[in-house]
Amino acid sequence: MSFNKLAEVGCIKDINGEKIKFYRESFNYNIAPGDLVAYEIALGDRGLIAVNVSLVISNFGKFYRFKSPEQIIA
């Protein structure tokens, strides 16, 4: 997950490697790269976007990496 503070737009990379944009109004707290988030998909003006983004596990990406969709490696 990445977030551009100036543009107030971010990008979530899902388990399939797809990139989904989200906007600052989709959440109300700090989310950082490596955090595991939950979100809903909605249709925006330019395609799919993530809405109702919520933090699940902070710093998840620093401790785990996905080897395949079925397996999480610690």
MARDOLO-113866 format. One record per residue: residue in one letter; x, y, z of N, C-alpha, C in turn. Coordinates in nm, 4 decimals. Example, Ala and Ser with C-alpha at 12.3 -4.5 7.8 and 13.67 -1.06 7.14 Angstrom:
2
rest=A; n.c1=1.3190; n.c2=-0.5690; n.c3=0.7800; ca.c1=1.2300; ca.c2=-0.4500; ca.c3=0.7800; c.c1=1.3200; c.c2=-0.3300; c.c3=0.7800
rest=S; n.c1=1.2850; n.c2=-0.2250; n.c3=0.7080; ca.c1=1.3670; ca.c2=-0.1060; ca.c3=0.7140; c.c1=1.2900; c.c2=0.0030; c.c3=0.7870
//
This chain:
74
rest=M; n.c1=0.0835; n.c2=-0.1160; n.c3=0.0000; ca.c1=0.0000; ca.c2=0.0000; ca.c3=0.0000; c.c1=0.0886; c.c2=0.1231; c.c3=0.0000
rest=S; n.c1=0.0520; n.c2=0.2215; n.c3=-0.0795; ca.c1=0.1244; ca.c2=0.3479; ca.c3=-0.0813; c.c1=0.0228; c.c2=0.4618; c.c3=-0.0759
rest=F; n.c1=0.0701; n.c2=0.5794; n.c3=-0.0318; ca.c1=-0.0190; ca.c2=0.6944; ca.c3=-0.0213; c.c1=0.0589; c.c2=0.8213; c.c3=-0.0501
rest=N; n.c1=0.0089; n.c2=0.9035; n.c3=-0.1413; ca.c1=0.0683; ca.c2=1.0318; ca.c3=-0.1748; c.c1=-0.0058; c.c2=1.1386; c.c3=-0.0960
rest=K; n.c1=0.0609; n.c2=1.1981; n.c3=0.0034; ca.c1=-0.0053; ca.c2=1.2947; ca.c3=0.0909; c.c1=-0.0463; c.c2=1.4213; c.c3=0.0176
rest=L; n.c1=0.0334; n.c2=1.4666; n.c3=-0.0800; ca.c1=-0.0009; ca.c2=1.5883; ca.c3=-0.1534; c.c1=-0.1251; c.c2=1.5687; c.c3=-0.2398
rest=A; n.c1=-0.1312; n.c2=1.4594; n.c3=-0.3114; ca.c1=-0.2458; ca.c2=1.4320; ca.c3=-0.3983; c.c1=-0.3622; c.c2=1.3707; c.c3=-0.3214
rest=E; n.c1=-0.3356; n.c2=1.3244; n.c3=-0.2000; ca.c1=-0.4340; ca.c2=1.2574; ca.c3=-0.1150; c.c1=-0.4977; c.c2=1.1373; c.c3=-0.1839
rest=V; n.c1=-0.4162; n.c2=1.0620; n.c3=-0.2550; ca.c1=-0.4600; ca.c2=0.9401; ca.c3=-0.3212; c.c1=-0.3576; c.c2=0.8310; c.c3=-0.2934
rest=G; n.c1=-0.4065; n.c2=0.7108; n.c3=-0.2757; ca.c1=-0.3182; ca.c2=0.5981; ca.c3=-0.2475; c.c1=-0.3492; c.c2=0.4814; c.c3=-0.3384
rest=C; n.c1=-0.2718; n.c2=0.3753; n.c3=-0.3203; ca.c1=-0.2886; ca.c2=0.2566; ca.c3=-0.4023; c.c1=-0.2711; c.c2=0.1337; c.c3=-0.3139
rest=I; n.c1=-0.3673; n.c2=0.0448; n.c3=-0.3182; ca.c1=-0.3618; ca.c2=-0.0814; ca.c3=-0.2451; c.c1=-0.3337; c.c2=-0.1916; c.c3=-0.3460
rest=K; n.c1=-0.2364; n.c2=-0.2756; n.c3=-0.3157; ca.c1=-0.2094; ca.c2=-0.3900; ca.c3=-0.4016; c.c1=-0.2754; c.c2=-0.5108; c.c3=-0.3373
rest=D; n.c1=-0.3734; n.c2=-0.5700; n.c3=-0.4067; ca.c1=-0.4456; ca.c2=-0.6827; ca.c3=-0.3477; c.c1=-0.3667; c.c2=-0.8125; c.c3=-0.3634
rest=I; n.c1=-0.4192; n.c2=-0.9203; n.c3=-0.3111; ca.c1=-0.3506; ca.c2=-1.0494; ca.c3=-0.3093; c.c1=-0.3240; c.c2=-1.1027; c.c3=-0.4507
rest=N; n.c1=-0.4014; n.c2=-1.0559; n.c3=-0.5490; ca.c1=-0.3825; ca.c2=-1.0978; ca.c3=-0.6877; c.c1=-0.2844; c.c2=-1.0080; c.c3=-0.7627
rest=G; n.c1=-0.2306; n.c2=-0.9072; n.c3=-0.6950; ca.c1=-0.1368; ca.c2=-0.8157; ca.c3=-0.7583; c.c1=-0.2023; c.c2=-0.6980; c.c3=-0.8280
rest=E; n.c1=-0.3352; n.c2=-0.6897; n.c3=-0.8218; ca.c1=-0.4073; ca.c2=-0.5772; ca.c3=-0.8825; c.c1=-0.3915; c.c2=-0.4534; c.c3=-0.7955
rest=K; n.c1=-0.3786; n.c2=-0.3374; n.c3=-0.8584; ca.c1=-0.3677; ca.c2=-0.2114; ca.c3=-0.7859; c.c1=-0.5027; c.c2=-0.1410; c.c3=-0.7859
rest=I; n.c1=-0.5470; n.c2=-0.1012; n.c3=-0.6665; ca.c1=-0.6765; ca.c2=-0.0362; ca.c3=-0.6498; c.c1=-0.6539; c.c2=0.0983; c.c3=-0.5813
rest=K; n.c1=-0.6991; n.c2=0.2061; n.c3=-0.6431; ca.c1=-0.6820; ca.c2=0.3402; ca.c3=-0.5862; c.c1=-0.7790; c.c2=0.3638; c.c3=-0.4719
rest=F; n.c1=-0.7369; n.c2=0.4502; n.c3=-0.3787; ca.c1=-0.8268; ca.c2=0.4974; ca.c3=-0.2741; c.c1=-0.7936; c.c2=0.6422; c.c3=-0.2452
rest=Y; n.c1=-0.8886; n.c2=0.7133; n.c3=-0.1883; ca.c1=-0.8732; ca.c2=0.8555; ca.c3=-0.1611; c.c1=-0.8796; c.c2=0.8825; c.c3=-0.0120
rest=R; n.c1=-0.8241; n.c2=0.9942; n.c3=0.0293; ca.c1=-0.8120; ca.c2=1.0305; ca.c3=0.1711; c.c1=-0.9449; c.c2=1.0217; c.c3=0.2452
rest=E; n.c1=-1.0543; n.c2=1.0564; n.c3=0.1825; ca.c1=-1.1838; ca.c2=1.0534; ca.c3=0.2507; c.c1=-1.2333; c.c2=0.9116; c.c3=0.2788
rest=S; n.c1=-1.1604; n.c2=0.8101; n.c3=0.2277; ca.c1=-1.1997; ca.c2=0.6706; ca.c3=0.2504; c.c1=-1.1627; c.c2=0.6207; c.c3=0.3900
rest=F; n.c1=-1.0783; n.c2=0.6953; n.c3=0.4630; ca.c1=-1.0382; ca.c2=0.6536; ca.c3=0.5978; c.c1=-1.0119; c.c2=0.7770; c.c3=0.6831
rest=N; n.c1=-1.0096; n.c2=0.7608; n.c3=0.8155; ca.c1=-0.9919; ca.c2=0.8757; ca.c3=0.9039; c.c1=-0.8789; c.c2=0.8573; c.c3=1.0049
rest=Y; n.c1=-0.7752; n.c2=0.7843; n.c3=0.9692; ca.c1=-0.6611; ca.c2=0.7649; ca.c3=1.0571; c.c1=-0.5393; c.c2=0.7394; c.c3=0.9706
rest=N; n.c1=-0.4230; n.c2=0.7297; n.c3=1.0324; ca.c1=-0.2995; ca.c2=0.7100; ca.c3=0.9579; c.c1=-0.2834; c.c2=0.5652; c.c3=0.9145
rest=I; n.c1=-0.2582; n.c2=0.5471; n.c3=0.7871; ca.c1=-0.2264; ca.c2=0.4166; ca.c3=0.7309; c.c1=-0.0897; c.c2=0.4311; c.c3=0.6659
rest=A; n.c1=-0.0031; n.c2=0.3346; n.c3=0.6887; ca.c1=0.1335; ca.c2=0.3417; ca.c3=0.6366; c.c1=0.1620; c.c2=0.2235; c.c3=0.5449
rest=P; n.c1=0.2612; n.c2=0.2382; n.c3=0.4563; ca.c1=0.3008; ca.c2=0.1239; ca.c3=0.3731; c.c1=0.3348; c.c2=0.0036; c.c3=0.4601
rest=G; n.c1=0.2897; n.c2=-0.1126; n.c3=0.4207; ca.c1=0.3126; ca.c2=-0.2342; ca.c3=0.4980; c.c1=0.1974; c.c2=-0.2709; c.c3=0.5892
rest=D; n.c1=0.1003; n.c2=-0.1797; n.c3=0.6070; ca.c1=-0.0161; ca.c2=-0.2100; ca.c3=0.6895; c.c1=-0.1116; c.c2=-0.3013; c.c3=0.6127
rest=L; n.c1=-0.1756; n.c2=-0.3913; n.c3=0.6838; ca.c1=-0.2792; ca.c2=-0.4760; ca.c3=0.6252; c.c1=-0.4119; c.c2=-0.4051; c.c3=0.6458
rest=V; n.c1=-0.4858; n.c2=-0.3838; n.c3=0.5370; ca.c1=-0.6116; ca.c2=-0.3112; ca.c3=0.5449; c.c1=-0.7262; c.c2=-0.3941; c.c3=0.4878
rest=A; n.c1=-0.8453; n.c2=-0.3623; n.c3=0.5308; ca.c1=-0.9680; ca.c2=-0.4191; ca.c3=0.4738; c.c1=-1.0376; c.c2=-0.3052; c.c3=0.4003
rest=Y; n.c1=-1.1098; n.c2=-0.3366; n.c3=0.2949; ca.c1=-1.1756; ca.c2=-0.2334; ca.c3=0.2173; c.c1=-1.2887; c.c2=-0.2937; c.c3=0.1354
rest=E; n.c1=-1.3734; n.c2=-0.2067; n.c3=0.0862; ca.c1=-1.4802; ca.c2=-0.2455; ca.c3=-0.0052; c.c1=-1.4470; c.c2=-0.1871; c.c3=-0.1418
rest=I; n.c1=-1.4956; n.c2=-0.2497; n.c3=-0.2468; ca.c1=-1.4723; ca.c2=-0.2032; ca.c3=-0.3829; c.c1=-1.5950; c.c2=-0.1276; c.c3=-0.4322
rest=A; n.c1=-1.5713; n.c2=-0.0123; n.c3=-0.4953; ca.c1=-1.6795; ca.c2=0.0668; ca.c3=-0.5537; c.c1=-1.6368; c.c2=0.1111; c.c3=-0.6929
rest=L; n.c1=-1.7326; n.c2=0.1501; n.c3=-0.7735; ca.c1=-1.7042; ca.c2=0.1997; ca.c3=-0.9071; c.c1=-1.6950; c.c2=0.3516; c.c3=-0.9017
rest=G; n.c1=-1.5765; n.c2=0.4050; n.c3=-0.9319; ca.c1=-1.5552; ca.c2=0.5488; ca.c3=-0.9349; c.c1=-1.5656; c.c2=0.6020; c.c3=-1.0767
rest=D; n.c1=-1.5350; n.c2=0.7296; n.c3=-1.0949; ca.c1=-1.5417; ca.c2=0.7924; ca.c3=-1.2268; c.c1=-1.4433; c.c2=0.7300; c.c3=-1.3261
rest=R; n.c1=-1.3296; n.c2=0.6817; n.c3=-1.2757; ca.c1=-1.2250; ca.c2=0.6276; ca.c3=-1.3628; c.c1=-1.1975; c.c2=0.4803; c.c3=-1.3385
rest=G; n.c1=-1.2923; n.c2=0.4086; n.c3=-1.2854; ca.c1=-1.2735; ca.c2=0.2654; ca.c3=-1.2615; c.c1=-1.2969; c.c2=0.2276; c.c3=-1.1169
rest=L; n.c1=-1.2461; n.c2=0.1120; n.c3=-1.0783; ca.c1=-1.2671; ca.c2=0.0621; ca.c3=-0.9426; c.c1=-1.1821; c.c2=0.1390; c.c3=-0.8425
rest=I; n.c1=-1.2406; n.c2=0.1649; n.c3=-0.7241; ca.c1=-1.1688; ca.c2=0.2291; ca.c3=-0.6152; c.c1=-1.1999; c.c2=0.1562; c.c3=-0.4854
rest=A; n.c1=-1.1106; n.c2=0.1696; n.c3=-0.3888; ca.c1=-1.1324; ca.c2=0.1132; ca.c3=-0.2555; c.c1=-1.2008; c.c2=0.2187; c.c3=-0.1686
rest=V; n.c1=-1.3047; n.c2=0.1778; n.c3=-0.0968; ca.c1=-1.3757; ca.c2=0.2668; ca.c3=-0.0046; c.c1=-1.3869; c.c2=0.1977; c.c3=0.1308
rest=N; n.c1=-1.4197; n.c2=0.2746; n.c3=0.2328; ca.c1=-1.4316; ca.c2=0.2218; ca.c3=0.3689; c.c1=-1.3069; c.c2=0.1444; c.c3=0.4090
rest=V; n.c1=-1.1910; n.c2=0.2046; n.c3=0.3844; ca.c1=-1.0625; ca.c2=0.1419; ca.c3=0.4166; c.c1=-1.0437; c.c2=0.1433; c.c3=0.5674
rest=S; n.c1=-1.0085; n.c2=0.0274; n.c3=0.6250; ca.c1=-0.9842; ca.c2=0.0203; ca.c3=0.7691; c.c1=-0.8586; c.c2=-0.0611; c.c3=0.7969
rest=L; n.c1=-0.7875; n.c2=-0.0207; n.c3=0.9000; ca.c1=-0.6635; ca.c2=-0.0867; ca.c3=0.9393; c.c1=-0.6943; c.c2=-0.2200; c.c3=1.0065
rest=V; n.c1=-0.6273; n.c2=-0.3267; n.c3=0.9637; ca.c1=-0.6430; ca.c2=-0.4586; ca.c3=1.0245; c.c1=-0.5218; c.c2=-0.4874; c.c3=1.1123
rest=I; n.c1=-0.4011; n.c2=-0.4821; n.c3=1.0533; ca.c1=-0.2771; ca.c2=-0.5061; ca.c3=1.1283; c.c1=-0.1735; c.c2=-0.4040; c.c3=1.0846
rest=S; n.c1=-0.1219; n.c2=-0.3261; n.c3=1.1795; ca.c1=-0.0172; ca.c2=-0.2296; ca.c3=1.1511; c.c1=0.1151; c.c2=-0.3019; c.c3=1.1273
rest=N; n.c1=0.1933; n.c2=-0.2549; n.c3=1.0319; ca.c1=0.3258; ca.c2=-0.3110; ca.c3=0.9984; c.c1=0.3209; c.c2=-0.4560; c.c3=0.9543
rest=F; n.c1=0.2098; n.c2=-0.5031; n.c3=0.9036; ca.c1=0.1952; ca.c2=-0.6418; ca.c3=0.8607; c.c1=0.3012; c.c2=-0.6793; c.c3=0.7575
rest=G; n.c1=0.3241; n.c2=-0.5928; n.c3=0.6609; ca.c1=0.4190; ca.c2=-0.6209; ca.c3=0.5530; c.c1=0.5621; c.c2=-0.6340; c.c3=0.5984
rest=K; n.c1=0.5963; n.c2=-0.5809; n.c3=0.7151; ca.c1=0.7326; ca.c2=-0.5927; ca.c3=0.7662; c.c1=0.7570; c.c2=-0.7289; c.c3=0.8292
rest=F; n.c1=0.6514; n.c2=-0.7988; n.c3=0.8663; ca.c1=0.6659; ca.c2=-0.9259; ca.c3=0.9357; c.c1=0.6255; c.c2=-1.0468; c.c3=0.8513
rest=Y; n.c1=0.5418; n.c2=-1.0267; n.c3=0.7523; ca.c1=0.4919; ca.c2=-1.1366; ca.c3=0.6704; c.c1=0.5032; c.c2=-1.0999; c.c3=0.5233
rest=R; n.c1=0.5155; n.c2=-1.2002; n.c3=0.4400; ca.c1=0.5085; ca.c2=-1.1785; ca.c3=0.2961; c.c1=0.4301; c.c2=-1.2941; c.c3=0.2367
rest=F; n.c1=0.3593; n.c2=-1.2660; n.c3=0.1301; ca.c1=0.2812; ca.c2=-1.3699; ca.c3=0.0641; c.c1=0.3697; c.c2=-1.4428; c.c3=-0.0358
rest=K; n.c1=0.3784; n.c2=-1.5743; n.c3=-0.0215; ca.c1=0.4479; ca.c2=-1.6557; ca.c3=-0.1204; c.c1=0.3483; c.c2=-1.6968; c.c3=-0.2282
rest=S; n.c1=0.2273; n.c2=-1.7287; n.c3=-0.1897; ca.c1=0.1192; ca.c2=-1.7583; ca.c3=-0.2816; c.c1=-0.0104; c.c2=-1.7198; c.c3=-0.2086
rest=P; n.c1=-0.1205; n.c2=-1.7088; n.c3=-0.2797; ca.c1=-0.2455; ca.c2=-1.6719; ca.c3=-0.2137; c.c1=-0.2887; c.c2=-1.7680; c.c3=-0.1032
rest=E; n.c1=-0.2426; n.c2=-1.8916; n.c3=-0.1084; ca.c1=-0.2831; ca.c2=-1.9901; ca.c3=-0.0083; c.c1=-0.1887; c.c2=-1.9963; c.c3=0.1120
rest=Q; n.c1=-0.0736; n.c2=-1.9307; n.c3=0.1028; ca.c1=0.0286; ca.c2=-1.9501; ca.c3=0.2060; c.c1=0.0879; c.c2=-1.8181; c.c3=0.2503
rest=I; n.c1=0.0958; n.c2=-1.7964; n.c3=0.3798; ca.c1=0.1615; ca.c2=-1.6789; ca.c3=0.4353; c.c1=0.2900; c.c2=-1.7259; c.c3=0.5021
rest=I; n.c1=0.3998; n.c2=-1.6619; n.c3=0.4668; ca.c1=0.5311; ca.c2=-1.6987; ca.c3=0.5222; c.c1=0.5683; c.c2=-1.5969; c.c3=0.6284
rest=A; n.c1=0.6068; n.c2=-1.6439; n.c3=0.7468; ca.c1=0.6487; ca.c2=-1.5534; ca.c3=0.8547; c.c1=0.7979; c.c2=-1.5309; c.c3=0.8473
//
